[in-house]
Amino acid sequence: MRAATGTQIFYSIRPCTFVYLTLVVLSLVTWLTGQLGLSGLSISLIVLGLALIKGLLIGDYYMGLRGLTGVWRWAIIVWLVIPGALITWAFIKVQ
């Protein structure tokens, strides 16, 4: 029996497991940002961007919207982008 290389292990991970691990890493980055007390407009916008990416990943892989087309595919994107844009606008306006 041959040992698997790093590349073979990477390709053997199911997409939903890879997305789950990505969500965990992004969540840890967000948590670490708060624990380190990082602040400012750019940090806030980066954290907001990470939240939008996590929302898209959840919509695509766990809600099953990845294979859809038309209105249903865009529903989750619009649902994430509009609040994200409003929050971004509020942050920029305050600064």
N, CA, C and O atoms as a GROMACS GRO file, in nm:
protein
  380
    1MET      N    1   0.084  -0.117   0.000
    1MET     CA    2   0.000   0.000   0.000
    1MET      C    3   0.089   0.124   0.000
    1MET      O    4   0.179   0.137   0.083
    2ARG      N    5   0.064   0.216  -0.095
    2ARG     CA    6   0.144   0.337  -0.104
    2ARG      C    7   0.081   0.449  -0.021
    2ARG      O    8  -0.040   0.459  -0.007
    3ALA      N    9   0.168   0.530   0.033
    3ALA     CA   10   0.121   0.645   0.110
    3ALA      C   11   0.070   0.754   0.015
    3ALA      O   12   0.127   0.774  -0.092
    4ALA      N   13  -0.036   0.821   0.055
    4ALA     CA   14  -0.093   0.929  -0.027
    4ALA      C   15  -0.007   1.054  -0.014
    4ALA      O   16   0.041   1.087   0.094
    5THR      N   17   0.011   1.123  -0.124
    5THR     CA   18   0.084   1.249  -0.121
    5THR      C   19  -0.011   1.361  -0.079
    5THR      O   20  -0.132   1.341  -0.071
    6GLY      N   21   0.045   1.477  -0.052
    6GLY     CA   22  -0.037   1.592  -0.012
    6GLY      C   23  -0.138   1.631  -0.118
    6GLY      O   24  -0.250   1.668  -0.085
    7THR      N   25  -0.098   1.623  -0.245
    7THR     CA   26  -0.189   1.657  -0.354
    7THR      C   27  -0.304   1.559  -0.362
    7THR      O   28  -0.418   1.599  -0.386
    8GLN      N   29  -0.277   1.430  -0.343
    8GLN     CA   30  -0.382   1.330  -0.348
    8GLN      C   31  -0.481   1.349  -0.233
    8GLN      O   32  -0.601   1.330  -0.252
    9ILE      N   33  -0.432   1.385  -0.117
    9ILE     CA   34  -0.521   1.409  -0.003
    9ILE      C   35  -0.608   1.530  -0.030
    9ILE      O   36  -0.728   1.527   0.000
   10PHE      N   37  -0.552   1.637  -0.086
   10PHE     CA   38  -0.628   1.757  -0.117
   10PHE      C   39  -0.741   1.727  -0.214
   10PHE      O   40  -0.853   1.775  -0.196
   11TYR      N   41  -0.713   1.648  -0.317
   11TYR     CA   42  -0.815   1.618  -0.417
   11TYR      C   43  -0.917   1.517  -0.368
   11TYR      O   44  -1.024   1.504  -0.427
   12SER      N   45  -0.888   1.446  -0.261
   12SER     CA   46  -0.984   1.348  -0.210
   12SER      C   47  -1.085   1.410  -0.114
   12SER      O   48  -1.180   1.344  -0.073
   13ILE      N   49  -1.066   1.537  -0.078
   13ILE     CA   50  -1.162   1.605   0.010
   13ILE      C   51  -1.285   1.642  -0.071
   13ILE      O   52  -1.274   1.700  -0.179
   14ARG      N   53  -1.403   1.609  -0.019
   14ARG     CA   54  -1.528   1.644  -0.085
   14ARG      C   55  -1.545   1.795  -0.085
   14ARG      O   56  -1.498   1.862   0.006
   15PRO      N   57  -1.613   1.850  -0.186
   15PRO     CA   58  -1.631   1.996  -0.193
   15PRO      C   59  -1.699   2.054  -0.069
   15PRO      O   60  -1.660   2.162  -0.022
   16CYS      N   61  -1.799   1.985  -0.014
   16CYS     CA   62  -1.867   2.039   0.103
   16CYS      C   63  -1.774   2.042   0.224
   16CYS      O   64  -1.785   2.131   0.309
   17THR      N   65  -1.683   1.946   0.234
   17THR     CA   66  -1.586   1.946   0.344
   17THR      C   67  -1.486   2.059   0.326
   17THR      O   68  -1.449   2.125   0.423
   18PHE      N   69  -1.443   2.082   0.202
   18PHE     CA   70  -1.351   2.192   0.175
   18PHE      C   71  -1.416   2.327   0.206
   18PHE      O   72  -1.352   2.415   0.264
   19VAL      N   73  -1.544   2.342   0.169
   19VAL     CA   74  -1.617   2.466   0.199
   19VAL      C   75  -1.632   2.482   0.350
   19VAL      O   76  -1.616   2.592   0.402
   20TYR      N   77  -1.662   2.374   0.420
   20TYR     CA   78  -1.674   2.379   0.565
   20TYR      C   79  -1.544   2.426   0.630
   20TYR      O   80  -1.544   2.511   0.718
   21LEU      N   81  -1.432   2.369   0.585
   21LEU     CA   82  -1.303   2.410   0.640
   21LEU      C   83  -1.272   2.556   0.606
   21LEU      O   84  -1.214   2.628   0.688
   22THR      N   85  -1.310   2.599   0.488
   22THR     CA   86  -1.292   2.740   0.449
   22THR      C   87  -1.375   2.830   0.539
   22THR      O   88  -1.327   2.935   0.583
   23LEU      N   89  -1.500   2.791   0.567
   23LEU     CA   90  -1.585   2.870   0.656
   23LEU      C   91  -1.527   2.877   0.797
   23LEU      O   92  -1.533   2.981   0.862
   24VAL      N   93  -1.470   2.768   0.844
   24VAL     CA   94  -1.407   2.767   0.977
   24VAL      C   95  -1.289   2.863   0.978
   24VAL      O   96  -1.275   2.941   1.072
   25VAL      N   97  -1.205   2.858   0.876
   25VAL     CA   98  -1.087   2.946   0.871
   25VAL      C   99  -1.130   3.092   0.864
   25VAL      O  100  -1.074   3.175   0.936
   26LEU      N  101  -1.229   3.124   0.780
   26LEU     CA  102  -1.276   3.262   0.770
   26LEU      C  103  -1.338   3.310   0.902
   26LEU      O  104  -1.320   3.426   0.940
   27SER      N  105  -1.408   3.222   0.969
   27SER     CA  106  -1.466   3.257   1.099
   27SER      C  107  -1.356   3.280   1.203
   27SER      O  108  -1.367   3.372   1.285
   28LEU      N  109  -1.252   3.199   1.200
   28LEU     CA  110  -1.141   3.218   1.293
   28LEU      C  111  -1.067   3.349   1.265
   28LEU      O  112  -1.023   3.417   1.358
   29VAL      N  113  -1.054   3.384   1.139
   29VAL     CA  114  -0.990   3.513   1.104
   29VAL      C  115  -1.073   3.628   1.158
   29VAL      O  116  -1.019   3.724   1.214
   30THR      N  117  -1.205   3.620   1.142
   30THR     CA  118  -1.294   3.724   1.195
   30THR      C  119  -1.285   3.732   1.346
   30THR      O  120  -1.277   3.842   1.402
   31TRP      N  121  -1.286   3.618   1.413
   31TRP     CA  122  -1.277   3.614   1.559
   31TRP      C  123  -1.143   3.671   1.606
   31TRP      O  124  -1.138   3.748   1.701
   32LEU      N  125  -1.036   3.632   1.538
   32LEU     CA  126  -0.903   3.679   1.576
   32LEU      C  127  -0.890   3.830   1.558
   32LEU      O  128  -0.825   3.898   1.637
   33THR      N  129  -0.954   3.882   1.454
   33THR     CA  130  -0.955   4.027   1.432
   33THR      C  131  -1.016   4.098   1.553
   33THR      O  132  -0.964   4.201   1.598
   34GLY      N  133  -1.125   4.045   1.603
   34GLY     CA  134  -1.188   4.104   1.721
   34GLY      C  135  -1.105   4.088   1.846
   34GLY      O  136  -1.096   4.180   1.928
   35GLN      N  137  -1.043   3.971   1.862
   35GLN     CA  138  -0.962   3.946   1.982
   35GLN      C  139  -0.838   4.035   1.986
   35GLN      O  140  -0.792   4.074   2.094
   36LEU      N  141  -0.783   4.065   1.869
   36LEU     CA  142  -0.664   4.151   1.863
   36LEU      C  143  -0.699   4.298   1.874
   36LEU      O  144  -0.611   4.383   1.884
   37GLY      N  145  -0.827   4.329   1.873
   37GLY     CA  146  -0.870   4.468   1.886
   37GLY      C  147  -0.844   4.552   1.762
   37GLY      O  148  -0.835   4.674   1.772
   38LEU      N  149  -0.832   4.488   1.647
   38LEU     CA  150  -0.809   4.562   1.524
   38LEU      C  151  -0.935   4.640   1.489
   38LEU      O  152  -1.046   4.590   1.501
   39SER      N  153  -0.916   4.763   1.445
   39SER     CA  154  -1.030   4.846   1.411
   39SER      C  155  -0.994   4.938   1.296
   39SER      O  156  -0.881   4.937   1.246
   40GLY      N  157  -1.089   5.016   1.257
   40GLY     CA  158  -1.070   5.108   1.147
   40GLY      C  159  -1.158   5.072   1.030
   40GLY      O  160  -1.216   4.963   1.025
   41LEU      N  161  -1.169   5.163   0.938
   41LEU     CA  162  -1.257   5.143   0.824
   41LEU      C  163  -1.213   5.025   0.738
   41LEU      O  164  -1.296   4.943   0.699
   42SER      N  165  -1.085   5.015   0.709
   42SER     CA  166  -1.039   4.907   0.622
   42SER      C  167  -1.060   4.770   0.687
   42SER      O  168  -1.100   4.676   0.618
   43ILE      N  169  -1.035   4.757   0.815
   43ILE     CA  170  -1.056   4.630   0.886
   43ILE      C  171  -1.204   4.596   0.886
   43ILE      O  172  -1.241   4.481   0.865
   44SER      N  173  -1.288   4.695   0.911
   44SER     CA  174  -1.433   4.672   0.911
   44SER      C  175  -1.482   4.624   0.776
   44SER      O  176  -1.566   4.535   0.768
   45LEU      N  177  -1.431   4.685   0.670
   45LEU     CA  178  -1.473   4.645   0.536
   45LEU      C  179  -1.420   4.506   0.499
   45LEU      O  180  -1.487   4.432   0.427
   46ILE      N  181  -1.303   4.472   0.548
   46ILE     CA  182  -1.249   4.338   0.523
   46ILE      C  183  -1.334   4.233   0.594
   46ILE      O  184  -1.367   4.130   0.536
   47VAL      N  185  -1.371   4.261   0.720
   47VAL     CA  186  -1.456   4.168   0.794
   47VAL      C  187  -1.592   4.155   0.727
   47VAL      O  188  -1.647   4.045   0.719
   48LEU      N  189  -1.647   4.265   0.679
   48LEU     CA  190  -1.774   4.261   0.607
   48LEU      C  191  -1.761   4.180   0.479
   48LEU      O  192  -1.850   4.101   0.445
   49GLY      N  193  -1.650   4.197   0.408
   49GLY     CA  194  -1.626   4.118   0.287
   49GLY      C  195  -1.616   3.970   0.316
   49GLY      O  196  -1.667   3.888   0.240
   50LEU      N  197  -1.551   3.935   0.427
   50LEU     CA  198  -1.543   3.794   0.467
   50LEU      C  199  -1.682   3.738   0.498
   50LEU      O  200  -1.712   3.623   0.464
   51ALA      N  201  -1.765   3.819   0.561
   51ALA     CA  202  -1.903   3.775   0.590
   51ALA      C  203  -1.981   3.753   0.462
   51ALA      O  204  -2.058   3.657   0.452
   52LEU      N  205  -1.962   3.840   0.363
   52LEU     CA  206  -2.030   3.821   0.235
   52LEU      C  207  -1.983   3.694   0.164
   52LEU      O  208  -2.063   3.621   0.107
   53ILE      N  209  -1.853   3.669   0.168
   53ILE     CA  210  -1.799   3.547   0.107
   53ILE      C  211  -1.856   3.424   0.177
   53ILE      O  212  -1.893   3.327   0.111
   54LYS      N  213  -1.861   3.427   0.310
   54LYS     CA  214  -1.917   3.314   0.384
   54LYS      C  215  -2.063   3.292   0.348
   54LYS      O  216  -2.108   3.178   0.334
   55GLY      N  217  -2.138   3.400   0.335
   55GLY     CA  218  -2.279   3.389   0.296
   55GLY      C  219  -2.295   3.328   0.159
   55GLY      O  220  -2.384   3.244   0.138
   56LEU      N  221  -2.211   3.369   0.065
   56LEU     CA  222  -2.217   3.311  -0.070
   56LEU      C  223  -2.182   3.162  -0.069
   56LEU      O  224  -2.245   3.083  -0.138
   57LEU      N  225  -2.081   3.125   0.009
   57LEU     CA  226  -2.044   2.984   0.018
   57LEU      C  227  -2.158   2.900   0.077
   57LEU      O  228  -2.186   2.791   0.029
   58ILE      N  229  -2.222   2.952   0.181
   58ILE     CA  230  -2.334   2.881   0.242
   58ILE      C  231  -2.448   2.868   0.143
   58ILE      O  232  -2.508   2.762   0.130
   59GLY      N  233  -2.479   2.977   0.072
   59GLY     CA  234  -2.586   2.972  -0.027
   59GLY      C  235  -2.556   2.874  -0.140
   59GLY      O  236  -2.643   2.798  -0.181
   60ASP      N  237  -2.433   2.876  -0.188
   60ASP     CA  238  -2.396   2.789  -0.300
   60ASP      C  239  -2.394   2.642  -0.262
   60ASP      O  240  -2.450   2.559  -0.333
   61TYR      N  241  -2.329   2.608  -0.152
   61TYR     CA  242  -2.304   2.468  -0.122
   61TYR      C  243  -2.403   2.406  -0.025
   61TYR      O  244  -2.438   2.289  -0.041
   62TYR      N  245  -2.450   2.480   0.075
   62TYR     CA  246  -2.536   2.419   0.175
   62TYR      C  247  -2.684   2.445   0.149
   62TYR      O  248  -2.768   2.368   0.195
   63MET      N  249  -2.717   2.551   0.077
   63MET     CA  250  -2.856   2.575   0.040
   63MET      C  251  -2.886   2.522  -0.100
   63MET      O  252  -3.001   2.523  -0.143
   64GLY      N  253  -2.784   2.474  -0.170
   64GLY     CA  254  -2.802   2.413  -0.300
   64GLY      C  255  -2.828   2.509  -0.414
   64GLY      O  256  -2.886   2.470  -0.515
   65LEU      N  257  -2.788   2.635  -0.401
   65LEU     CA  258  -2.814   2.734  -0.505
   65LEU      C  259  -2.708   2.737  -0.613
   65LEU      O  260  -2.720   2.812  -0.710
   66ARG      N  261  -2.606   2.659  -0.599
   66ARG     CA  262  -2.495   2.661  -0.695
   66ARG      C  263  -2.539   2.620  -0.835
   66ARG      O  264  -2.493   2.678  -0.933
   67GLY      N  265  -2.624   2.522  -0.846
   67GLY     CA  266  -2.664   2.472  -0.976
   67GLY      C  267  -2.784   2.544  -1.036
   67GLY      O  268  -2.825   2.512  -1.148
   68LEU      N  269  -2.841   2.638  -0.963
   68LEU     CA  270  -2.960   2.707  -1.013
   68LEU      C  271  -2.923   2.823  -1.104
   68LEU      O  272  -2.812   2.875  -1.099
   69THR      N  273  -3.018   2.861  -1.188
   69THR     CA  274  -3.000   2.977  -1.274
   69THR      C  275  -3.121   3.069  -1.257
   69THR      O  276  -3.223   3.030  -1.200
   70GLY      N  277  -3.106   3.189  -1.305
   70GLY     CA  278  -3.218   3.282  -1.304
   70GLY      C  279  -3.238   3.351  -1.170
   70GLY      O  280  -3.142   3.378  -1.097
   71VAL      N  281  -3.363   3.378  -1.140
   71VAL     CA  282  -3.400   3.457  -1.022
   71VAL      C  283  -3.353   3.392  -0.892
   71VAL      O  284  -3.304   3.461  -0.803
   72TRP      N  285  -3.367   3.262  -0.881
   72TRP     CA  286  -3.333   3.195  -0.755
   72TRP      C  287  -3.184   3.201  -0.726
   72TRP      O  288  -3.143   3.208  -0.610
   73ARG      N  289  -3.105   3.199  -0.829
   73ARG     CA  290  -2.959   3.209  -0.809
   73ARG      C  291  -2.921   3.347  -0.760
   73ARG      O  292  -2.833   3.363  -0.675
   74TRP      N  293  -2.988   3.447  -0.814
   74TRP     CA  294  -2.955   3.585  -0.778
   74TRP      C  295  -3.018   3.629  -0.647
   74TRP      O  296  -2.977   3.730  -0.590
   75ALA      N  297  -3.115   3.555  -0.597
   75ALA     CA  298  -3.183   3.595  -0.473
   75ALA      C  299  -3.085   3.604  -0.357
   75ALA      O  300  -3.086   3.702  -0.283
   76ILE      N  301  -3.001   3.504  -0.340
   76ILE     CA  302  -2.906   3.505  -0.228
   76ILE      C  303  -2.800   3.612  -0.248
   76ILE      O  304  -2.755   3.673  -0.151
   77ILE      N  305  -2.759   3.634  -0.372
   77ILE     CA  306  -2.658   3.737  -0.398
   77ILE      C  307  -2.713   3.876  -0.365
   77ILE      O  308  -2.647   3.955  -0.299
   78VAL      N  309  -2.834   3.904  -0.411
   78VAL     CA  310  -2.897   4.034  -0.382
   78VAL      C  311  -2.921   4.048  -0.232
   78VAL      O  312  -2.902   4.156  -0.175
   79TRP      N  313  -2.965   3.939  -0.169
   79TRP     CA  314  -2.992   3.941  -0.025
   79TRP      C  315  -2.865   3.972   0.055
   79TRP      O  316  -2.874   4.031   0.163
   80LEU      N  317  -2.750   3.933   0.004
   80LEU     CA  318  -2.623   3.962   0.072
   80LEU      C  319  -2.565   4.097   0.032
   80LEU      O  320  -2.512   4.169   0.116
   81VAL      N  321  -2.575   4.132  -0.094
   81VAL     CA  322  -2.509   4.253  -0.144
   81VAL      C  323  -2.579   4.380  -0.097
   81VAL      O  324  -2.512   4.476  -0.061
   82ILE      N  325  -2.712   4.383  -0.097
   82ILE     CA  326  -2.783   4.505  -0.056
   82ILE      C  327  -2.752   4.543   0.089
   82ILE      O  328  -2.711   4.656   0.114
   83PRO      N  329  -2.770   4.452   0.185
   83PRO     CA  330  -2.731   4.490   0.322
   83PRO      C  331  -2.582   4.522   0.334
   83PRO      O  332  -2.543   4.613   0.407
   84GLY      N  333  -2.498   4.446   0.262
   84GLY     CA  334  -2.354   4.472   0.265
   84GLY      C  335  -2.322   4.611   0.212
   84GLY      O  336  -2.238   4.681   0.269
   85ALA      N  337  -2.387   4.651   0.105
   85ALA     CA  338  -2.365   4.784   0.048
   85ALA      C  339  -2.414   4.893   0.142
   85ALA      O  340  -2.350   4.996   0.157
   86LEU      N  341  -2.528   4.870   0.205
   86LEU     CA  342  -2.581   4.969   0.300
   86LEU      C  343  -2.491   4.983   0.423
   86LEU      O  344  -2.468   5.093   0.472
   87ILE      N  345  -2.440   4.872   0.472
   87ILE     CA  346  -2.348   4.877   0.586
   87ILE      C  347  -2.219   4.947   0.546
   87ILE      O  348  -2.166   5.028   0.623
   88THR      N  349  -2.168   4.916   0.427
   88THR     CA  350  -2.047   4.982   0.378
   88THR      C  351  -2.069   5.132   0.366
   88THR      O  352  -1.984   5.211   0.408
   89TRP      N  353  -2.182   5.170   0.310
   89TRP     CA  354  -2.215   5.311   0.296
   89TRP      C  355  -2.222   5.378   0.433
   89TRP      O  356  -2.173   5.490   0.450
   90ALA      N  357  -2.281   5.312   0.531
   90ALA     CA  358  -2.291   5.368   0.667
   90ALA      C  359  -2.152   5.385   0.728
   90ALA      O  360  -2.125   5.488   0.790
   91PHE      N  361  -2.064   5.287   0.711
   91PHE     CA  362  -1.928   5.299   0.764
   91PHE      C  363  -1.853   5.415   0.700
   91PHE      O  364  -1.786   5.493   0.768
   92ILE      N  365  -1.865   5.426   0.568
   92ILE     CA  366  -1.793   5.533   0.497
   92ILE      C  367  -1.850   5.669   0.533
   92ILE      O  368  -1.775   5.766   0.546
   93LYS      N  369  -1.981   5.678   0.548
   93LYS     CA  370  -2.046   5.805   0.581
   93LYS      C  371  -2.005   5.856   0.720
   93LYS      O  372  -1.985   5.975   0.740
   94VAL      N  373  -1.992   5.763   0.814
   94VAL     CA  374  -1.952   5.800   0.950
   94VAL      C  375  -1.809   5.849   0.954
   94VAL      O  376  -1.776   5.941   1.028
   95GLN      N  377  -1.724   5.787   0.873
   95GLN     CA  378  -1.583   5.827   0.870
   95GLN      C  379  -1.572   5.962   0.808
   95GLN      O  380  -1.462   6.016   0.795
   0.00000   0.00000   0.00000
